[in-house]
Amino acid sequence: MATILAVTSLTMAVARGQVQIAGEIVICTGYGITTVTVDEEGNPTGPVHLCPDMVLGMMAALDTPPPVLTRPEGRVERIEASAPALLRGSSVPQPRARDPPALV
């Protein structure tokens, strides 16, 4: 690990001082899509250098195995909805002698 750090430290320092890219142009050809990075005046620039701050994170992301998708186990049944049962309501309550007055 120390050897890798010592060998790549100079390259990482150079990459940190790279000029920012002004934009990208996407060209659709018969062989596929090609992305060309351009500077402020529209001139193509060289290959993209990876930011040294994010290289280790990208290496860790590429190291993870792809997720394994499995089918859920069990049985599937179709449930048919039955007609709703109509409930019989109670009758309207009648006023009684001990109830409060209906009209105030």
N, C-alpha and C positions, 0 to 999 in steps of 0.2 A: 504494500500500500504506500509506503514511504517513497519507493522508487517511482511509482506512477505519479505521485504528487510532485516529486522533484522534476521529472521529465516534462510533465504537462504544465507546470507553473508558468513558464515563459510563453507558451502558446495561449494560455488563458489570459495573461496580461495583455497580449497583443489583441486578442478578441475583445477585450473590454474597451479598448480604445478605438474600435471600428466606428466608422461614420454611420449614422442612422440611414435607413433606406427610406426614400420618399414614397415609394408605392410599388405596386405589382401590376403587371399586365398579363391577362390570361388569354392564351392563344389556343383556339380549338383547331386541331389538324386532323387529318385522316387517321393518324396513329394514336390519338388521344388528346388530352388536355395538357398544355405546357404552361407553367407559370414563370414569367421572366421578371426579376426585380430590376427596378429602374431608379435612377437618382432624380434630383430635383429638375433636371433639364430633359428627362426622358431617355437618357443614355443607359444602356444595360450595365449592370454592375456584375461583379464576380459572384462566386458561390456564397451562400449565406453561412456565416460563422455562428455557431451556437453560443449563447450567452453562458459564460462560465458559472454564473450564479444558479442556473437552472439545469445544468448538465447532469449533476448527480441525481436530481429528482427525476429527470427523464430516463436515466438508466434504471432507476428503481421501478418506474412505471412499466418499462419494457420487460422487466424480469418476472412480473407476475404472470402466472398461467391464465389462459382464458377461462371464463366461467363454464362449468359443465351444466348444460340444461337437461333436466330430466322431466319425464312426463309424470304428472301426479298419479299416484296409485289409488285404486278404488274403483267403484262402479258408478256409472252415471245413469240416472233414471229421469225420465220426463214426468213431471207432476202436472196433472191437469187440474185447473181451477174449477171447483164446483160452483153451482149457482148459489148466491148468498141466501142464507135462510132469513126469512122475514120474521121478526120478533113481534109478538103481540104486546102492545103497550097497555099500561093500566089506564083506567078511566080517569077523567078529570076530577080532582078532589072537590068535594062539596063543602061549603062553609059550615062550621059547627058552632055551637053556642059558646065555646070557650076560645074561639079564634079571634084574632084582631079584626076590627071593622074592615070591610071590603073597600069602602070609600071614606076618605078622610075629609 
